[in-house]
Amino acid sequence: MRILIVEDDPSILRLVKETFEDAGHEVLTATDGNTGEELFTTQPIDAAIVDIMLPGLDGRELCRRLKATLDIPVILLTALDEWEDKRQGFELGADDYVTKPFIPEELLFRLQAVSRRYQRSAASQIQAGPLRLDLREYEVTLEGQLFYLPKKEFELLFQLASFPGRVYRREELIELVWGFDFEGDERTVDVHIKRLRNRFDHPALTIRTVRGVGYALEVNG
């Protein structure tokens, strides 16, 4: 994804930017609200992280203008922890609210979870080579043959097939499919991947293991 981060604290901005880039995302940055608005009105972005206390245009107004222009996930950052401030943020269209100090990886997971909701509401059916998945009916079709998978197997396959070739880290798949509060470990992903491989032995489809990282669905031919 291409993510806009608007944060006036240089150390926080650098840390969040590095975390998101390490996860494979493209990052645009701004240190004030006016520059942030200029970026989202002139360049395509898929999500935004906006600090509330910004010089120039403040984060609340930036969030309002952004949501009025684009239907994308927006997370607000703030040093405040008052319910009234959070309420105002949600009323302006924010999808989540993270209070400083925070762990950058948690912010990454939160954005992925919010993005998953957007992705699923926008695309109920996807096609990856000969594989077709219908989210509304939880159906998988492979060259005319219909499959009904257990819920988590389907959701894992749907996530991989949504972006063929994209490498997902195991911990990322845990968050996207099982949720941030899942108490199991990453071996759960390995078990479900093995089951999917056994079900879909097809020359045009490969669930590739990236050693020490995770998995990607490859469409061949």
KATAMO-V9175 format. One record per helix or strand of 3 or more residues. SS is the DSSP state (hx for helix, st for strand). FROM is the first residue (numbers start at 1). LEN is the number of residues. Records with the same first field share a line. If there is no record, write none. Layout:
SS = FROM-LEN / FROM-LEN
This chain:
st = 2-5 / 26-5 / 47-5 / 73-6 / 96-4 / 125-4 / 131-4 / 139-4 / 145-4 / 205-6 / 214-6
hx = 10-13 / 33-10 / 59-11 / 83-9 / 104-19 / 151-12 / 170-9 / 187-13
